[in-house]
Amino acid sequence: PPMNTLMPWQEAQRSYVDASHRLADLLQIQLAQLFPGSPVQSSGAAVRALRSVAAPAVACEISSVTIANPDSLRAAAAPLATAILHSLIAFRAASPAGAR
C-alpha cells in the first residue's frame, strides 16, 4: 500500500523544535546587544501559527514600556531588521543542510 506522506498540521514543527530554539537563541543574542536590559536567552512559548510550519521557525515579539516617543520606536525598525538578518545568517552558517 502507498505510504501516507501527509502529516497532521499540528505536528509539522515537531522535528524542527531544536533548530527553532537555536534560531531563537541567536536572535535573542542579537536583540540583547541592541537593547540593553534584554535577556540574553530566548524563552519558548507555543505559537499556534508556527506549529504547522515544516521548517525552523520563531516568532519575535517586540515591545517597549520605556520608550514614550513613537519616533524612537520607528527609529528602531532598521536596527531590528539588521538583528534579524544577522541571526538568520549565523543560523544558516551553523546549521547542517538538512536542518535549514
Secondary structure in CASP SS format (residue, H / E / C, confidence):
PFRMAT SS
TARGET T0000
AUTHOR 0000-0000-0000
METHOD secondary structure of the structure
MODEL  1
P C 1.00
P C 1.00
M C 1.00
N C 1.00
T C 1.00
L C 1.00
M C 1.00
P C 1.00
W H 1.00
Q H 1.00
E H 1.00
A C 1.00
Q C 1.00
R H 1.00
S H 1.00
Y H 1.00
V H 1.00
D H 1.00
A H 1.00
S H 1.00
H H 1.00
R H 1.00
L H 1.00
A H 1.00
D H 1.00
L H 1.00
L H 1.00
Q H 1.00
I H 1.00
Q H 1.00
L H 1.00
A H 1.00
Q H 1.00
L H 1.00
F C 1.00
P C 1.00
G C 1.00
S C 1.00
P C 1.00
V C 1.00
Q C 1.00
S C 1.00
S C 1.00
G C 1.00
A C 1.00
A C 1.00
V C 1.00
R H 1.00
A H 1.00
L H 1.00
R C 1.00
S C 1.00
V C 1.00
A C 1.00
A C 1.00
P C 1.00
A C 1.00
V C 1.00
A C 1.00
C C 1.00
E C 1.00
I C 1.00
S C 1.00
S C 1.00
V C 1.00
T C 1.00
I C 1.00
A C 1.00
N C 1.00
P H 1.00
D H 1.00
S H 1.00
L H 1.00
R H 1.00
A H 1.00
A C 1.00
A H 1.00
A H 1.00
P H 1.00
L H 1.00
A H 1.00
T H 1.00
A H 1.00
I H 1.00
L H 1.00
H H 1.00
S H 1.00
L H 1.00
I H 1.00
A H 1.00
F H 1.00
R H 1.00
A H 1.00
A H 1.00
S C 1.00
P C 1.00
A H 1.00
G H 1.00
A H 1.00
R C 1.00
END
